[in-house]
Amino acid sequence: MGDYSVAISFKNDLGYIEYDDENKNAAVVLDNEEGRALAEKFLHTIHEILIPHETLLDFTREAIDPLASAGNFKVALTKLWEETGIHVDWSRPVEYVKLHPHY
């Protein structure tokens, strides 16, 4: 597993999500059961997301299946916080999180 990984945090727990493009699935690694369940439900739901195009005012509403591709996975993660309260730590190294799963 692991074409793309991103760190996440929920309450006092750090974790990460690994996306496997070949198998079109993701693994949520988070000690917090509530957060893990929220993330897994989110990733298995199609979301309507406004996708930007040519200008700051040029958007189209598109149905995004988070597990359909790595691109969809990354776009869907931009809405994870808004829908679940799980923060995507884009700049936190996943290797750090594996060693230190709590603040």
MMTF fields as JSON, N, C-alpha, C and O atoms, coordinates in Angstrom:
{
  "mmtfVersion": "1.0.0",
  "mmtfProducer": "UNKNOWN",
  "numBonds": 411,
  "numAtoms": 412,
  "numGroups": 103,
  "numChains": 1,
  "numModels": 1,
  "chainsPerModel": [1],
  "groupsPerChain": [103],
  "chainIdList": ["A"],
  "bondAtomList": [4, 2, 8, 6, 12, 10, 16, 14, 20, 18, 24, 22, 28, 26, 32, 30, 36, 34, 40, 38, 44, 42, 48, 46, 52, 50, 56, 54, 60, 58, 64, 62, 68, 66, 72, 70, 76, 74, 80, 78, 84, 82, 88, 86, 92, 90, 96, 94, 100, 98, 104, 102, 108, 106, 112, 110, 116, 114, 120, 118, 124, 122, 128, 126, 132, 130, 136, 134, 140, 138, 144, 142, 148, 146, 152, 150, 156, 154, 160, 158, 164, 162, 168, 166, 172, 170, 176, 174, 180, 178, 184, 182, 188, 186, 192, 190, 196, 194, 200, 198, 204, 202, 208, 206, 212, 210, 216, 214, 220, 218, 224, 222, 228, 226, 232, 230, 236, 234, 240, 238, 244, 242, 248, 246, 252, 250, 256, 254, 260, 258, 264, 262, 268, 266, 272, 270, 276, 274, 280, 278, 284, 282, 288, 286, 292, 290, 296, 294, 300, 298, 304, 302, 308, 306, 312, 310, 316, 314, 320, 318, 324, 322, 328, 326, 332, 330, 336, 334, 340, 338, 344, 342, 348, 346, 352, 350, 356, 354, 360, 358, 364, 362, 368, 366, 372, 370, 376, 374, 380, 378, 384, 382, 388, 386, 392, 390, 396, 394, 400, 398, 404, 402, 408, 406],
  "bondOrderList": [1, 1, 1, 1, 1, 1, 1, 1, 1, 1, 1, 1, 1, 1, 1, 1, 1, 1, 1, 1, 1, 1, 1, 1, 1, 1, 1, 1, 1, 1, 1, 1, 1, 1, 1, 1, 1, 1, 1, 1, 1, 1, 1, 1, 1, 1, 1, 1, 1, 1, 1, 1, 1, 1, 1, 1, 1, 1, 1, 1, 1, 1, 1, 1, 1, 1, 1, 1, 1, 1, 1, 1, 1, 1, 1, 1, 1, 1, 1, 1, 1, 1, 1, 1, 1, 1, 1, 1, 1, 1, 1, 1, 1, 1, 1, 1, 1, 1, 1, 1, 1, 1],
  "groupList": [{"groupName": "MET", "atomNameList": ["N", "CA", "C", "O"], "elementList": ["N", "C", "C", "O"], "formalChargeList": [0, 0, 0, 0], "bondAtomList": [1, 0, 2, 1, 3, 2], "bondOrderList": [1, 1, 2], "singleLetterCode": "M", "chemCompType": "L-PEPTIDE LINKING"}, {"groupName": "GLY", "atomNameList": ["N", "CA", "C", "O"], "elementList": ["N", "C", "C", "O"], "formalChargeList": [0, 0, 0, 0], "bondAtomList": [1, 0, 2, 1, 3, 2], "bondOrderList": [1, 1, 2], "singleLetterCode": "G", "chemCompType": "PEPTIDE LINKING"}, {"groupName": "ASP", "atomNameList": ["N", "CA", "C", "O"], "elementList": ["N", "C", "C", "O"], "formalChargeList": [0, 0, 0, 0], "bondAtomList": [1, 0, 2, 1, 3, 2], "bondOrderList": [1, 1, 2], "singleLetterCode": "D", "chemCompType": "L-PEPTIDE LINKING"}, {"groupName": "TYR", "atomNameList": ["N", "CA", "C", "O"], "elementList": ["N", "C", "C", "O"], "formalChargeList": [0, 0, 0, 0], "bondAtomList": [1, 0, 2, 1, 3, 2], "bondOrderList": [1, 1, 2], "singleLetterCode": "Y", "chemCompType": "L-PEPTIDE LINKING"}, {"groupName": "SER", "atomNameList": ["N", "CA", "C", "O"], "elementList": ["N", "C", "C", "O"], "formalChargeList": [0, 0, 0, 0], "bondAtomList": [1, 0, 2, 1, 3, 2], "bondOrderList": [1, 1, 2], "singleLetterCode": "S", "chemCompType": "L-PEPTIDE LINKING"}, {"groupName": "VAL", "atomNameList": ["N", "CA", "C", "O"], "elementList": ["N", "C", "C", "O"], "formalChargeList": [0, 0, 0, 0], "bondAtomList": [1, 0, 2, 1, 3, 2], "bondOrderList": [1, 1, 2], "singleLetterCode": "V", "chemCompType": "L-PEPTIDE LINKING"}, {"groupName": "ALA", "atomNameList": ["N", "CA", "C", "O"], "elementList": ["N", "C", "C", "O"], "formalChargeList": [0, 0, 0, 0], "bondAtomList": [1, 0, 2, 1, 3, 2], "bondOrderList": [1, 1, 2], "singleLetterCode": "A", "chemCompType": "L-PEPTIDE LINKING"}, {"groupName": "ILE", "atomNameList": ["N", "CA", "C", "O"], "elementList": ["N", "C", "C", "O"], "formalChargeList": [0, 0, 0, 0], "bondAtomList": [1, 0, 2, 1, 3, 2], "bondOrderList": [1, 1, 2], "singleLetterCode": "I", "chemCompType": "L-PEPTIDE LINKING"}, {"groupName": "PHE", "atomNameList": ["N", "CA", "C", "O"], "elementList": ["N", "C", "C", "O"], "formalChargeList": [0, 0, 0, 0], "bondAtomList": [1, 0, 2, 1, 3, 2], "bondOrderList": [1, 1, 2], "singleLetterCode": "F", "chemCompType": "L-PEPTIDE LINKING"}, {"groupName": "LYS", "atomNameList": ["N", "CA", "C", "O"], "elementList": ["N", "C", "C", "O"], "formalChargeList": [0, 0, 0, 0], "bondAtomList": [1, 0, 2, 1, 3, 2], "bondOrderList": [1, 1, 2], "singleLetterCode": "K", "chemCompType": "L-PEPTIDE LINKING"}, {"groupName": "ASN", "atomNameList": ["N", "CA", "C", "O"], "elementList": ["N", "C", "C", "O"], "formalChargeList": [0, 0, 0, 0], "bondAtomList": [1, 0, 2, 1, 3, 2], "bondOrderList": [1, 1, 2], "singleLetterCode": "N", "chemCompType": "L-PEPTIDE LINKING"}, {"groupName": "LEU", "atomNameList": ["N", "CA", "C", "O"], "elementList": ["N", "C", "C", "O"], "formalChargeList": [0, 0, 0, 0], "bondAtomList": [1, 0, 2, 1, 3, 2], "bondOrderList": [1, 1, 2], "singleLetterCode": "L", "chemCompType": "L-PEPTIDE LINKING"}, {"groupName": "GLU", "atomNameList": ["N", "CA", "C", "O"], "elementList": ["N", "C", "C", "O"], "formalChargeList": [0, 0, 0, 0], "bondAtomList": [1, 0, 2, 1, 3, 2], "bondOrderList": [1, 1, 2], "singleLetterCode": "E", "chemCompType": "L-PEPTIDE LINKING"}, {"groupName": "ARG", "atomNameList": ["N", "CA", "C", "O"], "elementList": ["N", "C", "C", "O"], "formalChargeList": [0, 0, 0, 0], "bondAtomList": [1, 0, 2, 1, 3, 2], "bondOrderList": [1, 1, 2], "singleLetterCode": "R", "chemCompType": "L-PEPTIDE LINKING"}, {"groupName": "HIS", "atomNameList": ["N", "CA", "C", "O"], "elementList": ["N", "C", "C", "O"], "formalChargeList": [0, 0, 0, 0], "bondAtomList": [1, 0, 2, 1, 3, 2], "bondOrderList": [1, 1, 2], "singleLetterCode": "H", "chemCompType": "L-PEPTIDE LINKING"}, {"groupName": "THR", "atomNameList": ["N", "CA", "C", "O"], "elementList": ["N", "C", "C", "O"], "formalChargeList": [0, 0, 0, 0], "bondAtomList": [1, 0, 2, 1, 3, 2], "bondOrderList": [1, 1, 2], "singleLetterCode": "T", "chemCompType": "L-PEPTIDE LINKING"}, {"groupName": "PRO", "atomNameList": ["N", "CA", "C", "O"], "elementList": ["N", "C", "C", "O"], "formalChargeList": [0, 0, 0, 0], "bondAtomList": [1, 0, 2, 1, 3, 2], "bondOrderList": [1, 1, 2], "singleLetterCode": "P", "chemCompType": "L-PEPTIDE LINKING"}, {"groupName": "TRP", "atomNameList": ["N", "CA", "C", "O"], "elementList": ["N", "C", "C", "O"], "formalChargeList": [0, 0, 0, 0], "bondAtomList": [1, 0, 2, 1, 3, 2], "bondOrderList": [1, 1, 2], "singleLetterCode": "W", "chemCompType": "L-PEPTIDE LINKING"}],
  "groupTypeList": [0, 1, 2, 3, 4, 5, 6, 7, 4, 8, 9, 10, 2, 11, 1, 3, 7, 12, 3, 2, 2, 12, 10, 9, 10, 6, 6, 5, 5, 11, 2, 10, 12, 12, 1, 13, 6, 11, 6, 12, 9, 8, 11, 14, 15, 7, 14, 12, 7, 11, 7, 16, 14, 12, 15, 11, 11, 2, 8, 15, 13, 12, 6, 7, 2, 16, 11, 6, 4, 6, 1, 10, 8, 9, 5, 6, 11, 15, 9, 11, 17, 12, 12, 15, 1, 7, 14, 5, 2, 17, 4, 13, 16, 5, 12, 3, 5, 9, 11, 14, 16, 14, 3],
  "groupIdList": [1, 2, 3, 4, 5, 6, 7, 8, 9, 10, 11, 12, 13, 14, 15, 16, 17, 18, 19, 20, 21, 22, 23, 24, 25, 26, 27, 28, 29, 30, 31, 32, 33, 34, 35, 36, 37, 38, 39, 40, 41, 42, 43, 44, 45, 46, 47, 48, 49, 50, 51, 52, 53, 54, 55, 56, 57, 58, 59, 60, 61, 62, 63, 64, 65, 66, 67, 68, 69, 70, 71, 72, 73, 74, 75, 76, 77, 78, 79, 80, 81, 82, 83, 84, 85, 86, 87, 88, 89, 90, 91, 92, 93, 94, 95, 96, 97, 98, 99, 100, 101, 102, 103],
  "secStructList": [7, 7, 1, 3, 3, 3, 3, 3, 3, 3, 6, 6, 3, 3, 3, 3, 3, 3, 3, 3, 6, 6, 6, 6, 3, 3, 3, 3, 3, 3, 1, 7, 2, 2, 2, 2, 2, 2, 2, 2, 2, 2, 2, 6, 1, 7, 3, 3, 3, 3, 3, 3, 7, 1, 1, 6, 6, 7, 3, 3, 3, 3, 3, 3, 7, 6, 6, 1, 7, 2, 2, 2, 2, 2, 2, 2, 2, 6, 6, 2, 2, 2, 2, 2, 1, 7, 3, 3, 3, 6, 6, 1, 7, 2, 2, 2, 2, 2, 2, 7, 7, 5, 7],
  "xCoordList": [0.85, 0.0, 0.887, 1.982, 0.441, 1.152, 1.63, 2.817, 0.774, 1.163, 1.223, 2.026, 0.366, 0.332, -0.077, -1.05, 0.65, 0.337, 0.269, 0.996, -0.627, -0.759, -1.057, -1.823, -0.441, -0.66, -2.006, -2.457, -2.641, -3.899, -3.824, -2.976, -4.718, -4.833, -6.301, -7.09, -6.634, -8.003, -7.922, -7.406, -8.438, -8.352, -6.879, -6.104, -6.447, -5.047, -4.247, -3.154, -4.77, -4.109, -3.624, -4.311, -2.439, -1.889, -2.021, -1.985, -2.171, -2.261, -1.968, -1.413, -2.34, -2.121, -3.074, -3.652, -3.214, -4.005, -3.082, -2.389, -3.081, -2.307, -3.273, -4.199, -3.056, -3.893, -3.114, -1.959, -3.753, -3.168, -3.901, -5.039, -3.245, -3.879, -4.167, -5.168, -3.318, -3.522, -4.797, -5.557, -5.018, -6.181, -7.367, -8.432, -7.174, -8.238, -8.822, -10.038, -7.926, -8.396, -7.452, -6.37, -7.881, -7.085, -7.131, -8.125, -6.039, -5.968, -5.836, -4.958, -6.707, -6.663, -5.985, -6.483, -4.852, -4.107, -4.222, -3.582, -5.059, -5.336, -5.807, -6.744, -5.17, -5.536, -6.924, -7.522, -7.445, -8.753, -9.838, -9.95, -10.622, -11.643, -12.69, -13.096, -13.128, -14.116, -13.576, -14.259, -12.362, -11.751, -11.537, -11.78, -11.083, -10.872, -12.188, -12.23, -13.263, -14.566, -15.069, -15.615, -14.887, -15.296, -14.531, -15.116, -13.22, -12.385, -12.768, -12.874, -12.976, -13.332, -14.68, -14.838, -15.648, -16.959, -16.81, -17.377, -16.044, -15.819, -15.212, -15.65, -14.217, -13.514, -14.371, -14.067, -15.422, -16.306, -17.598, -18.579, -17.588, -18.758, -18.39, -17.319, -19.259, -19.059, -19.463, -20.51, -18.618, -18.828, -18.99, -18.303, -19.896, -20.037, -19.1, -19.278, -18.101, -17.083, -16.967, -16.972, -16.862, -16.624, -15.16, -14.259, -14.937, -13.593, -13.239, -13.987, -12.099, -11.704, -11.169, -10.675, -11.286, -10.793, -9.942, -8.89, -10.366, -9.55, -9.333, -8.233, -10.372, -10.26, -10.737, -11.189, -10.628, -11.093, -12.61, -13.136, -13.301, -14.755, -15.28, -16.491, -14.388, -14.762, -14.691, -13.63, -15.832, -15.921, -17.032, -18.011, -16.868, -17.967, -18.13, -17.154, -19.357, -19.661, -19.483, -20.118, -18.605, -18.328, -18.468, -18.156, -18.938, -19.026, -17.645, -17.097, -17.091, -15.747, -15.846, -16.312, -15.406, -15.286, -13.851, -12.932, -13.628, -12.273, -11.352, -10.137, -11.901, -11.052, -10.873, -10.203, -11.458, -11.382, -10.002, -9.62, -9.244, -7.904, -7.138, -7.728, -5.828, -5.012, -5.417, -5.443, -5.729, -6.17, -7.465, -7.581, -8.439, -9.699, -9.472, -10.086, -8.591, -8.266, -7.748, -8.195, -6.818, -6.238, -7.272, -7.301, -8.116, -9.162, -10.139, -10.509, -10.555, -11.508, -10.935, -11.667, -9.638, -9.025, -9.138, -9.052, -9.328, -9.492, -10.79, -10.949, -11.707, -12.997, -13.083, -14.104, -12.041, -12.093, -12.363, -13.218, -11.644, -11.815, -13.245, -13.887, -13.725, -15.051, -16.153, -17.129, -16.007, -17.07, -16.892, -17.86, -15.657, -15.427, -14.706, -14.742, -14.059, -13.236, -11.847, -11.084, -11.518, -10.18, -9.306, -9.641, -8.19, -7.284, -6.274, -5.66, -6.111, -5.077, -3.818, -3.796, -2.772, -1.498, -0.597, 0.354, -0.908, -0.23, 1.289, 1.998, 1.797, 3.246, 3.938, 5.165, 3.177, 3.799, 4.267, 3.467, 5.523, 6.017, 5.333, 5.238, 4.868, 4.201, 5.159, 4.731, 6.427, 7.404, 7.47, 7.641, 7.336, 7.31, 6.094, 6.199, 4.952, 3.706, 3.808, 3.303, 4.446, 4.594, 5.394, 5.146, 6.35, 7.155, 6.491, 6.735, 5.646, 5.032, 3.535, 3.116, 2.717, 1.296, 0.445, -0.771, 1.061, 0.315, 1.097, 2.318, 0.403, 1.053, 1.855, 2.485],
  "yCoordList": [-1.178, 0.0, 1.231, 1.2, 2.306, 3.547, 4.281, 4.601, 4.573, 5.444, 6.891, 7.677, 7.246, 8.603, 8.542, 7.872, 9.23, 9.276, 10.723, 11.584, 10.968, 12.303, 12.175, 11.309, 13.053, 13.053, 13.691, 14.601, 13.196, 13.754, 13.899, 13.287, 14.711, 14.802, 14.953, 15.582, 14.352, 14.419, 14.425, 13.491, 15.487, 15.695, 15.637, 16.459, 14.718, 14.669, 13.579, 13.231, 13.046, 11.94, 12.337, 13.033, 11.879, 12.035, 10.708, 9.646, 10.77, 9.566, 9.904, 10.96, 9.008, 9.251, 8.398, 7.426, 8.784, 8.023, 7.678, 8.542, 6.405, 5.942, 5.549, 4.769, 6.09, 5.762, 4.856, 5.129, 3.781, 2.815, 2.952, 2.502, 3.575, 3.852, 2.579, 2.51, 1.588, 0.348, -0.375, -0.87, -0.429, -1.142, -0.233, -0.706, 1.073, 2.061, 1.952, 1.879, 1.941, 1.931, 2.746, 3.144, 2.98, 3.777, 3.124, 2.504, 3.274, 2.8, 4.013, 4.854, 4.097, 5.171, 4.615, 3.677, 5.198, 4.77, 5.897, 6.941, 5.654, 6.667, 5.939, 5.143, 6.199, 5.527, 5.904, 5.149, 7.033, 7.5, 6.811, 7.069, 5.951, 5.171, 6.064, 5.811, 7.104, 8.025, 8.673, 8.703, 9.186, 9.823, 8.853, 9.194, 7.65, 6.644, 6.314, 6.219, 6.139, 5.832, 6.989, 6.764, 8.229, 9.388, 9.468, 9.731, 9.24, 9.301, 8.205, 8.456, 6.995, 5.886, 6.125, 5.86, 6.62, 6.927, 8.012, 7.905, 9.055, 10.146, 9.62, 9.999, 8.758, 8.247, 7.312, 7.097, 6.758, 5.859, 6.545, 5.883, 7.877, 8.666, 9.568, 10.174, 9.658, 10.593, 11.981, 12.156, 12.975, 14.354, 15.288, 15.142, 16.24, 17.3, 18.427, 19.033, 18.704, 19.698, 20.698, 20.32, 21.977, 23.013, 22.951, 23.129, 22.699, 22.555, 23.826, 24.227, 24.472, 25.701, 25.418, 24.329, 26.446, 26.313, 27.522, 27.738, 28.304, 29.367, 30.588, 31.14, 31.007, 32.213, 31.915, 30.81, 32.916, 32.758, 32.631, 32.24, 32.954, 32.878, 31.732, 31.58, 30.938, 29.88, 28.51, 27.888, 28.057, 26.773, 25.936, 26.467, 24.637, 23.73, 22.757, 22.357, 22.389, 21.418, 20.029, 19.687, 19.231, 17.891, 16.86, 17.125, 15.689, 14.573, 13.928, 13.501, 13.862, 13.314, 12.058, 12.101, 10.951, 9.701, 9.64, 9.438, 9.807, 9.915, 8.74, 8.921, 7.552, 6.387, 6.041, 5.061, 6.824, 6.514, 6.756, 6.088, 7.705, 8.01, 8.814, 9.354, 8.887, 9.683, 11.155, 11.839, 11.644, 13.032, 13.296, 14.299, 12.407, 12.557, 12.487, 13.234, 11.59, 11.442, 12.768, 13.212, 13.394, 14.662, 15.778, 16.575, 15.848, 16.877, 16.667, 17.626, 15.437, 15.157, 15.533, 16.01, 15.324, 15.656, 17.143, 17.517, 17.985, 19.418, 19.695, 20.776, 18.751, 18.903, 18.066, 18.105, 17.314, 16.417, 17.169, 16.758, 18.265, 19.049, 19.58, 19.47, 20.145, 20.767, 19.763, 20.117, 18.531, 17.545, 16.642, 16.038, 16.537, 15.579, 16.154, 15.551, 17.297, 17.828, 17.214, 17.482, 16.396, 15.798, 16.739, 17.085, 17.145, 18.075, 17.309, 16.348, 17.741, 17.176, 18.005, 19.203, 17.357, 18.027, 17.909, 17.128, 18.689, 18.582, 18.653, 17.958, 19.481, 19.684, 18.816, 18.824, 18.075, 17.228, 15.923, 15.238, 15.571, 14.315, 13.095, 12.981, 12.201, 10.99, 10.136, 9.491, 10.121, 9.352, 9.843, 9.042, 11.149, 11.717, 11.191, 10.81, 11.175, 10.729, 9.253, 8.857, 8.454, 7.027, 6.84, 5.895, 7.727, 7.642, 8.317, 7.929, 9.334, 10.127, 10.285, 11.332, 9.28, 9.338, 10.216, 10.283, 10.896, 11.799, 13.088, 13.107, 14.155, 15.439, 15.368, 16.352],
  "zCoordList": [0.0, 0.0, 0.0, 0.562, -0.615, -0.43, -1.653, -1.726, -2.629, -3.726, -3.268, -3.773, -2.303, -1.789, -0.323, 0.023, 0.531, 1.96, 2.408, 1.914, 3.362, 3.923, 5.41, 5.832, 6.195, 7.636, 7.951, 7.255, 9.017, 9.492, 11.007, 11.657, 11.562, 13.011, 13.384, 12.679, 14.518, 15.031, 16.545, 17.158, 17.137, 18.582, 18.988, 18.498, 19.85, 20.276, 19.578, 20.026, 18.503, 17.819, 16.432, 15.685, 16.116, 14.772, 14.05, 14.672, 12.753, 11.944, 10.506, 10.204, 9.624, 8.201, 7.378, 7.863, 6.146, 5.181, 4.026, 3.489, 3.649, 2.499, 1.391, 1.615, 0.194, -0.96, -1.905, -2.232, -2.337, -3.267, -4.6, -4.735, -5.586, -6.875, -7.664, -8.378, -7.548, -8.306, -7.868, -8.7, -6.562, -6.026, -5.711, -5.314, -5.891, -5.662, -4.255, -4.079, -3.246, -1.871, -1.002, -1.432, 0.211, 1.145, 2.517, 2.895, 3.254, 4.629, 5.542, 5.348, 6.531, 7.518, 8.764, 9.386, 9.119, 10.311, 11.333, 11.213, 12.343, 13.368, 14.617, 14.55, 15.759, 17.004, 17.498, 18.265, 17.088, 17.517, 16.678, 15.48, 17.296, 16.583, 15.924, 14.789, 16.628, 16.059, 14.782, 13.758, 14.85, 13.685, 12.534, 11.376, 12.85, 11.801, 11.093, 9.867, 11.869, 11.275, 10.41, 9.33, 10.881, 10.086, 8.771, 7.72, 8.834, 7.624, 6.643, 5.443, 7.142, 6.255, 5.589, 4.397, 6.343, 5.752, 4.687, 3.6, 5.005, 4.06, 2.755, 1.669, 2.863, 1.677, 0.831, -0.342, 1.397, 0.649, 0.208, -0.13, 0.216, -0.177, -1.352, -1.356, -2.334, -3.445, -2.975, -2.35, -3.282, -2.832, -4.025, -5.037, -3.9, -4.905, -4.488, -3.432, -5.323, -4.987, -6.13, -7.301, -5.779, -6.789, -7.213, -6.394, -8.487, -9.038, -9.815, -10.707, -9.488, -10.185, -11.584, -11.878, -12.445, -13.822, -14.203, -13.602, -15.174, -15.754, -14.855, -14.814, -14.138, -13.316, -11.893, -11.594, -11.03, -9.654, -9.558, -8.516, -10.624, -10.631, -11.493, -11.654, -12.038, -12.981, -12.288, -12.224, -11.776, -11.09, -11.703, -12.227, -11.631, -11.965, -10.81, -10.176, -10.549, -9.5, -10.106, -11.104, -9.486, -10.002, -8.899, -7.738, -9.274, -8.339, -8.271, -9.287, -7.06, -6.859, -6.002, -4.863, -6.563, -5.818, -5.299, -6.093, -3.999, -3.46, -3.803, -3.886, -4.0, -4.229, -5.708, -6.033, -6.599, -8.03, -8.625, -9.587, -8.067, -8.585, -7.538, -6.602, -7.703, -6.781, -6.855, -5.832, -8.044, -8.198, -7.448, -6.744, -7.592, -6.861, -5.355, -4.593, -4.933, -3.515, -2.956, -1.898, -3.653, -3.197, -3.179, -2.242, -4.194, -4.235, -3.082, -2.404, -2.855, -1.786, -0.42, 0.447, -0.225, 1.06, 1.399, 2.569, 0.395, 0.67, 1.424, 1.992, 1.439, 2.132, 3.403, 4.09, 3.733, 4.887, 6.186, 6.97, 6.421, 7.647, 7.746, 8.791, 6.666, 6.642, 6.981, 7.643, 6.538, 6.725, 7.938, 8.4, 8.471, 9.556, 10.774, 11.847, 10.63, 11.709, 11.766, 12.694, 10.782, 10.689, 9.869, 8.736, 10.448, 9.781, 8.928, 9.39, 7.691, 6.822, 7.032, 6.749, 7.528, 7.81, 6.58, 6.566, 5.559, 4.264, 4.389, 3.662, 5.299, 5.37, 6.431, 6.519, 7.232, 8.259, 7.612, 6.974, 7.76, 7.161, 7.778, 9.0, 6.94, 7.412, 8.243, 9.2, 7.901, 8.676, 10.124, 11.043, 10.331, 11.684, 12.448, 13.614, 11.782, 12.415, 12.809, 13.86, 11.989, 12.315, 13.595, 14.344, 13.859, 15.076, 16.276, 17.418, 16.019, 17.09, 16.827, 16.334, 17.14, 16.813, 17.72, 17.54, 18.699, 19.583, 19.753, 19.594, 20.072, 20.313, 21.577, 21.964]
}
